[in-house]
Amino acid sequence: MITRAITLALIACAWGMAPSDLRAADAPALQYNDSITGPAPIPPSEQSLQTITAAPWFKVSDKGLQLEGPVFDRQGDLIFTEVFGGQIFRLTPDKQLSTILGENKLSPAGIALHKDGRIYVAGLGDFKDAGSVVSMAPDGSDIREIIPTTAGFLPDDLVFDDQGGFYFTDFKGTSTTPTGGVYYVAPGADGATPAKAVPVLPNLSVANGVGLSPDGKTLWVTEFSRGLLHRVQLADATTIAPFGTTIPYRFNGPAPDSLRTDMDGNVYVAMYGQGRILVLNENGMPIAQILLPGRETGHNLRSTSMVIKPGTNDMYIFTNDWTGGEGSTIFHAKVFAKAPADFSQQ
């Protein structure tokens, strides 16, 4: 140490500097720039993607409501939930908002529509082990329990296949305890008896979004707590094809939430905590992104879900500003392709 100090002193003298000046002048310095500031900077690998910014379309509330599960019915009404209060809302094409179901303890996070018009709801219940899947009439009456609270699941999202069965995600676990997964319920479950949930992709850490490719042969799933996108090729409704599972994408930062697909097979993933939608192609490769206004200053970051209106390429993106003061808003953007026909449109 003495020899090194003497050497530094001699170098400093040769340069006409004190040793302390030498140390300060030689130290590299980090500096902020526009690409890394803000609470949710775009990861470097995604900064060059085709990027658009969605436009405000409808202000649901001045409060930061946790909006989720949007679907369109055959009349063109937009149906969606508020998780923590339990409400289910209907928004007509002329933007008249009404309540289908008032405050309750379902904690509804996902919705899918049956072709008979009934609304199927994935509910997180107590957020521990007493969630459920229920169905109800379009006016919120005649609620029937399909997956009972006693089954031990935390259903978060669901999607029908073209036969009338449905997949749902089990929102249990942590990043180190993969106790969630994806399950399938066969066609005909009507609440008369408890439905059988068949495991399709178990051992996930907080399974969240779920969707199907347009041909119904590929199941897509987001794993919230480990930031993963799963691509599952199906031999039949509950059987994975040989070597049919891959993880084509690992997300950066918080956190993949709900997903939707379009007619070209593209996958749209809501990035919760980032105020954006990441778009991936049919092989799970990122190709574009949709940003929400205000995200660079910390607003509208709780982007939870989205829906493409049937027959169009109009996407409606749901977010809330939590305690940031800008309430709960639906944003609008045009995407690559139209919505695929789903079971409710048959």
KARAJO-V196939 format. One record per helix or strand. SS is the DSSP state (a for helix, b for strand). FROM is the first residue (numbers start at 0). TO is the last residue. Records with the same first field share a line. If there is no record, write none. Layout:
# KARAJO-V196939
SS: FROM-TO / FROM-TO
This chain:
# KARAJO-V196939
a: 1-13 / 18-25 / 43-45 / 148-150 / 294-296 / 342-344
b: 49-52 / 54-60 / 66-71 / 77-81 / 87-90 / 96-100 / 107-112 / 118-122 / 131-135 / 143-146 / 154-159 / 165-169 / 179-184 / 197-203 / 206-211 / 217-222 / 227-235 / 238-249 / 255-261 / 266-271 / 275-279 / 285-290 / 301-301 / 304-307 / 313-319 / 327-333 / 338-338
